[in-house]
Amino acid sequence: MQVVCQHLVHSHQAASPQVCKNADNPATLITMSIELPKHAQQQAITSIERYFRENMDEPIGNMQSGALLNFFLAEIGPTIYNKAVADVQENIQARLQELDYEVGKEEFSYWTAKRPGRK
């Protein structure tokens, strides 16, 4: 199932909720919000602040960094999520094909199997 998301509401405190549709069944709506664990969110904010200090003309504050992080989570988070889902689907499909090869048995092989005492 591929999930396609669209931006719903913008919030400065948490990642914006998303409306997602199952690409195989567009009538099915899924609400999606990409949220980072607290420690990961703080590390990301710290990283954004450092990036601005080292690469931009002006530094960025903690609140602005959090808002920028939430914007990126809302805007490109679903794209990254969809890519990850597609990668997992591809990986699982490859493993399922290997499984069929490893454990699959030939059907209707009675007459082709070699049995003792048969010419």
DSSP file (Angstrom, degrees, kcal/mol; ACC not computed):
  #  RESIDUE AA STRUCTURE BP1 BP2  ACC     N-H-->O    O-->H-N    N-H-->O    O-->H-N    TCO  KAPPA ALPHA  PHI   PSI    X-CA   Y-CA   Z-CA
    1    1 A M              0   0    0      0, 0.0     2,-0.5     0, 0.0    88,-0.1   0.000 360.0 360.0 360.0 125.3    0.0    0.0    0.0
    2    2 A Q        -     0   0    0     84,-0.0    21,-3.5    83,-0.0     2,-0.5  -0.847 360.0-146.8 -96.9 135.0    1.4    3.4   -1.0
    3    3 A V  E     -A   22   0A   0     -2,-0.5     2,-0.5    19,-0.2    19,-0.2  -0.886   9.3-165.0-105.6 129.2    0.3    6.3    1.2
    4    4 A V  E     -A   21   0A   0     17,-2.7    17,-3.2    -2,-0.5     2,-0.3  -0.964  13.6-164.6-115.1 125.4   -0.2    9.7   -0.3
    5    5 A C  E     -A   20   0A   0     -2,-0.5     2,-0.3    15,-0.3    15,-0.2  -0.801  12.4-166.7-116.8 151.6   -0.4   12.6    2.1
    6    6 A Q  E     -A   19   0A   0     13,-2.4    13,-2.3    -2,-0.3     2,-0.1  -0.985  34.1-101.5-132.8 146.2   -1.5   16.2    1.9
    7    7 A H  E     +A   18   0A   0     -2,-0.3    11,-0.2    11,-0.2     3,-0.1  -0.406  40.3 170.0 -66.6 134.9   -0.9   19.0    4.5
    8    8 A L        +     0   0    0      9,-1.4     2,-0.4     1,-0.4    -1,-0.1   0.795  57.4   4.7-108.3 -65.1   -4.0   19.8    6.7
    9    9 A V        -     0   0    0      8,-0.8     2,-0.5     2,-0.0    -1,-0.4  -0.959  61.2-136.0-131.8 141.3   -3.2   22.2    9.6
   10   10 A H        +     0   0    0     -2,-0.4     2,-0.4     6,-0.1     5,-0.1  -0.844  25.5 174.6-100.4 134.4   -0.1   24.1   10.6
   11   11 A S        -     0   0    0     -2,-0.5     5,-0.1     3,-0.4    -2,-0.0  -0.998  28.8-151.8-137.1 140.2    1.0   24.1   14.2
   12   12 A H  S    S+     0   0    0     -2,-0.4    58,-0.2     1,-0.1    -1,-0.1   0.664  95.6  52.3 -83.3 -15.7    4.2   25.6   15.8
   13   13 A Q  S    S+     0   0    0      1,-0.2     2,-0.3    57,-0.1    -1,-0.1   0.856 117.4  12.2 -90.1 -37.8    4.2   23.1   18.7
   14   14 A A  S    S-     0   0    0     21,-0.0    -3,-0.4    53,-0.0    -1,-0.2  -0.893  93.1 -75.8-137.2 164.5    3.9   19.7   16.9
   15   15 A A        -     0   0    0     -2,-0.3    56,-0.1    19,-0.2    55,-0.1  -0.341  61.4-101.8 -59.4 141.0    4.2   18.3   13.4
   16   16 A S        -     0   0    0     54,-0.5    18,-0.5    -5,-0.1    -6,-0.1  -0.368  35.7-109.6 -68.2 141.5    1.2   19.1   11.4
   17   17 A P  E     - B   0  33A   0      0, 0.0    -9,-1.4     0, 0.0    -8,-0.8  -0.361  34.5-148.3 -66.7 153.4   -1.4   16.4   11.0
   18   18 A Q  E     -AB   7  32A   0     14,-3.5    14,-3.0   -11,-0.2     2,-0.6  -0.915  11.1-137.3-122.2 147.8   -1.6   14.9    7.5
   19   19 A V  E     -AB   6  31A   0    -13,-2.3   -13,-2.4    -2,-0.4     2,-0.4  -0.945  31.6-170.7-100.7 124.0   -4.5   13.5    5.5
   20   20 A C  E     -AB   5  30A   0     10,-3.6    10,-3.5    -2,-0.6     2,-0.4  -0.903  10.9-155.1-119.5 144.7   -3.3   10.4    3.7
   21   21 A K  E     -AB   4  29A   0    -17,-3.2   -17,-2.7    -2,-0.4     2,-0.6  -0.937  24.8-118.7-117.5 140.9   -4.9    8.3    1.1
   22   22 A N  E >   -AB   3  25A   0      6,-1.7     3,-0.7     3,-0.6     6,-0.3  -0.691  23.3-146.6 -71.7 119.0   -4.3    4.7    0.3
   23   23 A A  T 3  S+     0   0    0    -21,-3.5    -1,-0.2    -2,-0.6   -20,-0.1   0.803  98.9  52.0 -63.1 -28.6   -3.1    4.9   -3.3
   24   24 A D  T 3  S+     0   0    0    -22,-0.4    -1,-0.3     1,-0.3   -21,-0.1   0.775 126.9  22.2 -76.7 -25.9   -4.7    1.6   -4.0
   25   25 A N  E X   -B   22   0A   0     -3,-0.7     3,-2.5     3,-0.1    -3,-0.6  -0.698  69.9-174.5-141.0  82.9   -8.0    2.7   -2.6
   26   26 A P  E 3  S+     0   0A   0      0, 0.0    -3,-0.1     0, 0.0    -1,-0.1   0.659  80.1  69.2 -59.1 -17.0   -8.2    6.6   -2.7
   27   27 A A  E 3  S+     0   0A   0     -6,-0.1     2,-0.7    -5,-0.1    -4,-0.1   0.713  81.8  88.2 -72.9 -18.3  -11.5    6.5   -0.8
   28   28 A T  E <   -     0   0A   0     -3,-2.5    -6,-1.7    -6,-0.3     2,-0.4  -0.726  65.9-164.2 -85.0 115.5   -9.6    5.3    2.3
   29   29 A L  E     -B   21   0A   0     -2,-0.7     2,-0.4    -8,-0.2    -8,-0.2  -0.820   6.7-171.0-102.6 140.4   -8.3    8.3    4.4
   30   30 A I  E     -B   20   0A   0    -10,-3.5   -10,-3.6    -2,-0.4     2,-0.5  -0.998  18.2-137.6-128.4 130.6   -5.7    8.0    7.0
   31   31 A T  E     -B   19   0A   0     -2,-0.4     2,-0.4   -12,-0.2   -12,-0.2  -0.780  27.9-173.8 -88.6 131.6   -4.7   10.8    9.4
   32   32 A M  E     +B   18   0A   0    -14,-3.0   -14,-3.5    -2,-0.5     2,-0.4  -0.987  16.4 179.0-132.7 132.7   -1.0   10.9    9.8
   33   33 A S  E     -B   17   0A   0     -2,-0.4     2,-0.8   -16,-0.3   -17,-0.1  -0.989  19.7-146.5-131.5 123.2    1.2   13.1   12.1
   34   34 A I        +     0   0    0    -18,-0.5     2,-0.4    -2,-0.4   -19,-0.2  -0.806  26.9 173.6 -92.8 113.6    5.0   12.7   12.1
   35   35 A E        -     0   0    0     -2,-0.8    -2,-0.1   -21,-0.1     3,-0.0  -0.966  21.5-143.6-123.9 137.1    6.3   13.2   15.5
   36   36 A L        -     0   0    0     -2,-0.4   -21,-0.1     1,-0.1     5,-0.0  -0.681  32.7 -99.0 -91.9 149.4    9.8   12.8   16.7
   37   37 A P     >  -     0   0    0      0, 0.0     4,-2.8     0, 0.0     3,-0.3  -0.347  42.5-106.1 -59.3 152.4   10.7   11.5   20.2
   38   38 A K  H  > S+     0   0    0      1,-0.2     4,-2.3     2,-0.2     5,-0.2   0.874 119.5  48.0 -52.1 -45.7   11.5   14.4   22.6
   39   39 A H  H  > S+     0   0    0      1,-0.2     4,-2.1     2,-0.2    -1,-0.2   0.882 113.2  47.9 -67.2 -36.5   15.3   13.7   22.6
   40   40 A A  H  > S+     0   0    0     -3,-0.3     4,-2.4     2,-0.2    -2,-0.2   0.889 110.7  51.9 -69.6 -38.4   15.4   13.4   18.8
   41   41 A Q  H  X S+     0   0    0     -4,-2.8     4,-2.5     2,-0.2    -2,-0.2   0.925 110.9  47.5 -62.2 -44.5   13.4   16.6   18.4
   42   42 A Q  H  X S+     0   0    0     -4,-2.3     4,-2.5    -5,-0.2    -2,-0.2   0.904 111.9  49.9 -65.0 -40.8   15.9   18.4   20.7
   43   43 A Q  H  X S+     0   0    0     -4,-2.1     4,-2.3     2,-0.2    -1,-0.2   0.900 111.3  49.6 -63.4 -40.0   18.9   17.0   18.9
   44   44 A A  H  X S+     0   0    0     -4,-2.4     4,-2.5     2,-0.2    -2,-0.2   0.916 111.1  48.8 -65.3 -43.0   17.4   18.1   15.5
   45   45 A I  H  X S+     0   0    0     -4,-2.5     4,-2.5     2,-0.2    -2,-0.2   0.922 111.8  49.2 -62.3 -44.3   16.7   21.6   16.8
   46   46 A T  H  X S+     0   0    0     -4,-2.5     4,-2.3     1,-0.2    -1,-0.2   0.897 111.3  50.3 -60.9 -40.8   20.2   21.9   18.2
   47   47 A S  H  X S+     0   0    0     -4,-2.3     4,-2.6     2,-0.2    -2,-0.2   0.895 109.6  50.1 -65.6 -40.8   21.6   20.7   14.8
   48   48 A I  H  X S+     0   0    0     -4,-2.5     4,-2.4     2,-0.2    -2,-0.2   0.923 110.6  50.2 -62.6 -44.6   19.5   23.3   12.9
   49   49 A E  H  X S+     0   0    0     -4,-2.5     4,-2.3     1,-0.2    11,-0.3   0.920 112.3  47.1 -60.6 -43.5   20.8   26.0   15.2
   50   50 A R  H  X S+     0   0    0     -4,-2.3     4,-2.5     2,-0.2     5,-0.2   0.913 109.3  54.0 -64.8 -42.0   24.3   24.9   14.6
   51   51 A Y  H  X S+     0   0    0     -4,-2.6     4,-2.2     1,-0.2     5,-0.3   0.929 110.8  46.2 -57.9 -45.4   23.8   24.7   10.9
   52   52 A F  H  X S+     0   0    0     -4,-2.4     4,-1.9     1,-0.2    -1,-0.2   0.900 111.6  51.5 -65.1 -40.3   22.6   28.3   10.8
   53   53 A R  H  < S+     0   0    0     -4,-2.3    -1,-0.2     1,-0.2    -2,-0.2   0.915 119.8  34.8 -60.6 -42.8   25.5   29.5   13.0
   54   54 A E  H  < S+     0   0    0     -4,-2.5    -2,-0.2    -5,-0.1    -1,-0.2   0.691 131.6  25.5 -88.6 -20.1   28.1   27.9   10.8
   55   55 A N  H  < S+     0   0    0     -4,-2.2     2,-0.3    -5,-0.2    -3,-0.2   0.557 107.7  64.6-124.9 -10.9   26.5   28.4    7.3
   56   56 A M  S  < S-     0   0    0     -4,-1.9     0, 0.0    -5,-0.3     0, 0.0  -0.740  77.0-119.2-116.4 164.0   24.1   31.3    7.4
   57   57 A D  S    S+     0   0    0     -2,-0.3    -1,-0.1     1,-0.1    -4,-0.0   0.812  99.7  35.5 -69.8 -30.8   24.6   35.1    7.8
   58   58 A E  S    S-     0   0    0     -6,-0.0    -1,-0.1    -3,-0.0    -3,-0.1  -0.958  83.9-120.0-126.6 143.1   22.4   35.1   10.9
   59   59 A P        -     0   0    0      0, 0.0     2,-0.4     0, 0.0   -10,-0.1  -0.284  25.6-131.8 -71.4 166.3   21.8   32.6   13.7
   60   60 A I        -     0   0    0    -11,-0.3    -7,-0.1   -12,-0.1    -8,-0.1  -0.951  17.5-125.5-121.8 141.8   18.4   31.1   14.3
   61   61 A G     >  -     0   0    0     -2,-0.4     4,-2.4     1,-0.1     5,-0.2  -0.226  27.7-102.1 -81.8 173.7   16.8   30.9   17.7
   62   62 A N  H  > S+     0   0    0      2,-0.2     4,-2.3     1,-0.2     5,-0.2   0.904 120.3  47.0 -63.0 -45.0   15.4   27.8   19.5
   63   63 A M  H  > S+     0   0    0      1,-0.2     4,-2.4     2,-0.2    -1,-0.2   0.909 113.4  48.4 -66.1 -41.5   11.7   28.6   18.7
   64   64 A Q  H  > S+     0   0    0      2,-0.2     4,-2.5     1,-0.2    -1,-0.2   0.889 110.6  51.7 -66.2 -37.5   12.5   29.4   15.1
   65   65 A S  H  X S+     0   0    0     -4,-2.4     4,-2.6     2,-0.2    -2,-0.2   0.912 110.3  49.0 -63.5 -42.4   14.5   26.2   14.8
   66   66 A G  H  X S+     0   0    0     -4,-2.3     4,-2.5     2,-0.2    -2,-0.2   0.906 111.8  48.7 -63.2 -41.8   11.5   24.2   16.2
   67   67 A A  H  X S+     0   0    0     -4,-2.4     4,-2.2     2,-0.2    -2,-0.2   0.901 111.8  49.3 -65.1 -40.4    9.1   25.9   13.8
   68   68 A L  H  X S+     0   0    0     -4,-2.5     4,-2.5     2,-0.2    -2,-0.2   0.915 110.9  50.1 -64.6 -42.9   11.5   25.1   10.9
   69   69 A L  H  X S+     0   0    0     -4,-2.6     4,-2.7     1,-0.2    -2,-0.2   0.933 111.1  48.8 -60.0 -46.5   11.8   21.5   12.0
   70   70 A N  H  X S+     0   0    0     -4,-2.5     4,-2.4     1,-0.2   -54,-0.5   0.879 109.7  52.9 -62.1 -37.9    8.0   21.2   12.2
   71   71 A F  H  X S+     0   0    0     -4,-2.2     4,-3.1     2,-0.2     5,-0.3   0.946 111.1  45.7 -61.3 -47.7    7.6   22.7    8.8
   72   72 A F  H  X>S+     0   0    0     -4,-2.5     4,-2.4     1,-0.2     5,-1.2   0.899 112.0  51.5 -64.4 -39.7   10.0   20.2    7.3
   73   73 A L  H  <5S+     0   0    0     -4,-2.7     4,-0.4     1,-0.2    -1,-0.2   0.916 116.8  40.4 -61.6 -41.9    8.3   17.3    9.1
   74   74 A A  H  <5S+     0   0    0     -4,-2.4    -2,-0.2    -5,-0.2    -1,-0.2   0.882 122.6  39.6 -73.3 -38.7    5.0   18.4    7.7
   75   75 A E  H  <5S+     0   0    0     -4,-3.1     4,-0.2    -5,-0.2    -3,-0.2   0.932 135.5  10.7 -82.9 -48.0    6.1   19.3    4.2
   76   76 A I  T  X5S+     0   0    0     -4,-2.4     4,-2.2    -5,-0.3     5,-0.2   0.547 104.1  88.9-111.7  -8.5    8.6   16.6    3.3
   77   77 A G  H  ><S+     0   0    0     -5,-1.2     4,-2.8    -4,-0.4     5,-0.2   0.922  89.3  50.2 -54.1 -48.0    8.1   14.1    6.1
   78   78 A P  H  > S+     0   0    0      0, 0.0     4,-2.9     0, 0.0    -1,-0.2   0.853 108.6  53.3 -62.0 -32.7    5.3   12.3    4.2
   79   79 A T  H  > S+     0   0    0      2,-0.2     4,-2.0    -4,-0.2    -2,-0.2   0.925 111.9  44.5 -65.4 -43.4    7.6   12.0    1.1
   80   80 A I  H  X S+     0   0    0     -4,-2.2     4,-2.4     2,-0.2    -1,-0.2   0.910 113.8  51.0 -65.6 -42.2   10.3   10.5    3.2
   81   81 A Y  H  X S+     0   0    0     -4,-2.8     4,-2.7    -5,-0.2    -2,-0.2   0.933 109.7  49.4 -59.8 -48.0    7.8    8.2    4.8
   82   82 A N  H  X S+     0   0    0     -4,-2.9     4,-2.4     1,-0.2    -1,-0.2   0.886 110.8  50.4 -60.3 -39.7    6.4    7.1    1.5
   83   83 A K  H  X S+     0   0    0     -4,-2.0     4,-2.5     2,-0.2    -1,-0.2   0.910 110.5  49.3 -64.9 -42.5    9.9    6.3    0.2
   84   84 A A  H  X S+     0   0    0     -4,-2.4     4,-2.5     2,-0.2    -2,-0.2   0.914 110.9  49.7 -63.1 -42.9   10.6    4.3    3.3
   85   85 A V  H  X S+     0   0    0     -4,-2.7     4,-2.7     1,-0.2    -2,-0.2   0.924 111.4  49.1 -61.6 -44.1    7.4    2.3    2.9
   86   86 A A  H  X S+     0   0    0     -4,-2.4     4,-2.3     2,-0.2    -2,-0.2   0.900 111.2  50.1 -62.3 -41.2    8.2    1.7   -0.8
   87   87 A D  H  X S+     0   0    0     -4,-2.5     4,-2.3     2,-0.2    -2,-0.2   0.912 111.8  47.6 -63.4 -42.8   11.7    0.5    0.1
   88   88 A V  H  X S+     0   0    0     -4,-2.5     4,-3.0     2,-0.2     5,-0.2   0.916 110.8  51.7 -64.9 -42.7   10.3   -1.9    2.8
   89   89 A Q  H  X S+     0   0    0     -4,-2.7     4,-2.6     1,-0.2    -2,-0.2   0.918 110.8  48.2 -59.5 -43.4    7.7   -3.2    0.3
   90   90 A E  H  X S+     0   0    0     -4,-2.3     4,-2.1     2,-0.2    -1,-0.2   0.912 113.0  48.1 -62.8 -43.2   10.5   -3.9   -2.2
   91   91 A N  H  X S+     0   0    0     -4,-2.3     4,-2.1     2,-0.2    -2,-0.2   0.916 112.9  47.1 -65.2 -44.2   12.6   -5.6    0.4
   92   92 A I  H  X S+     0   0    0     -4,-3.0     4,-2.6     2,-0.2    -2,-0.2   0.908 110.4  53.1 -64.8 -41.3    9.8   -7.8    1.7
   93   93 A Q  H  X S+     0   0    0     -4,-2.6     4,-2.0    -5,-0.2    -1,-0.2   0.909 108.9  49.6 -60.5 -42.5    8.8   -8.7   -1.9
   94   94 A A  H  X S+     0   0    0     -4,-2.1     4,-1.9     1,-0.2    -1,-0.2   0.902 111.7  48.8 -63.2 -41.0   12.4   -9.8   -2.6
   95   95 A R  H  X S+     0   0    0     -4,-2.1     4,-2.4     1,-0.2    -2,-0.2   0.878 108.6  53.2 -67.0 -37.2   12.4  -11.9    0.6
   96   96 A L  H  X S+     0   0    0     -4,-2.6     4,-2.0     2,-0.2    -1,-0.2   0.883 107.7  51.2 -65.0 -37.4    9.0  -13.5   -0.3
   97   97 A Q  H  X S+     0   0    0     -4,-2.0     4,-1.5     2,-0.2    -1,-0.2   0.901 110.9  48.3 -65.4 -39.7   10.4  -14.5   -3.7
   98   98 A E  H  X S+     0   0    0     -4,-1.9     4,-2.7     1,-0.2    -2,-0.2   0.890 108.3  55.1 -64.9 -39.1   13.4  -16.1   -2.0
   99   99 A L  H  X>S+     0   0    0     -4,-2.4     4,-2.8     1,-0.2     5,-0.5   0.905 105.0  52.3 -61.5 -43.0   11.1  -17.9    0.5
  100  100 A D  H  X5S+     0   0    0     -4,-2.0     4,-1.4     1,-0.2    -1,-0.2   0.893 112.7  45.7 -59.8 -40.8    9.2  -19.4   -2.4
  101  101 A Y  H  <5S+     0   0    0     -4,-1.5    -2,-0.2     2,-0.2    -1,-0.2   0.907 116.2  45.3 -68.4 -42.8   12.4  -20.7   -3.9
  102  102 A E  H  <5S+     0   0    0     -4,-2.7    -2,-0.2     1,-0.2    -3,-0.2   0.892 130.0  18.3 -72.1 -41.5   13.7  -22.0   -0.5
  103  103 A V  H  <5S+     0   0    0     -4,-2.8    -3,-0.2    -5,-0.2    -2,-0.2   0.535  94.1 113.1-112.2  -8.6   10.6  -23.8    0.8
  104  104 A G     << -     0   0    0     -4,-1.4     2,-0.4    -5,-0.5    -4,-0.0  -0.337  52.4-149.2 -65.8 147.5    8.5  -24.3   -2.3
  105  105 A K        -     0   0    0     -2,-0.0     2,-0.2     0, 0.0    -2,-0.1  -0.917  21.9-105.7-119.1 144.7    8.0  -27.8   -3.4
  106  106 A E        -     0   0    0     -2,-0.4     3,-0.4     1,-0.1     2,-0.2  -0.489  39.7-132.0 -68.3 133.8    7.4  -29.1   -6.9
  107  107 A E  S    S+     0   0    0      1,-0.2    -1,-0.1    -2,-0.2     0, 0.0  -0.562  77.4  11.0 -89.1 152.2    3.8  -30.0   -7.5
  108  108 A F  S    S+     0   0    0     -2,-0.2    -1,-0.2     1,-0.1     3,-0.2   0.904  77.8 144.0  50.5  52.7    2.6  -33.2   -9.1
  109  109 A S     >  +     0   0    0     -3,-0.4     4,-1.8     1,-0.2     3,-0.2   0.292  30.5 104.6-104.0   9.3    6.0  -34.8   -9.0
  110  110 A Y  T  4 S+     0   0    0      1,-0.2     3,-0.2     2,-0.2    -1,-0.2   0.925  86.5  41.4 -56.4 -47.1    4.9  -38.4   -8.3
  111  111 A W  T  4 S+     0   0    0     -3,-0.2    -1,-0.2     1,-0.2    -2,-0.1   0.704 118.1  46.1 -78.6 -20.0    5.6  -39.6  -11.9
  112  112 A T  T  4 S+     0   0    0     -3,-0.2    -1,-0.2    -4,-0.1    -2,-0.2   0.622  90.9  98.2 -96.9 -13.1    8.8  -37.7  -12.3
  113  113 A A  S  < S-     0   0    0     -4,-1.8     2,-0.5    -3,-0.2     0, 0.0  -0.480  78.1-119.6 -74.7 143.9   10.4  -38.6   -9.0
  114  114 A K        -     0   0    0     -2,-0.2    -1,-0.1     4,-0.0    -2,-0.1  -0.732  35.6-176.2 -84.1 126.8   12.9  -41.5   -9.0
  115  115 A R    >   -     0   0    0     -2,-0.5     3,-1.2     1,-0.0     0, 0.0  -0.920  33.1 -93.9-122.0 149.2   11.7  -44.3   -6.7
  116  116 A P  T 3  S+     0   0    0      0, 0.0     3,-0.1     0, 0.0    -1,-0.0  -0.316 108.1  23.6 -61.4 142.6   13.5  -47.5   -5.9
  117  117 A G  T 3  S+     0   0    0      1,-0.3     2,-0.4     2,-0.0     0, 0.0   0.562  93.5 122.2  81.3   9.8   12.7  -50.5   -8.1
  118  118 A R    <         0   0    0     -3,-1.2    -1,-0.3     1,-0.1    -4,-0.0  -0.855 360.0 360.0-108.0 139.9   11.6  -48.4  -11.0
  119  119 A K              0   0    0     -2,-0.4    -1,-0.1    -3,-0.1    -2,-0.0   0.430 360.0 360.0 -93.3 360.0   13.2  -48.6  -14.4
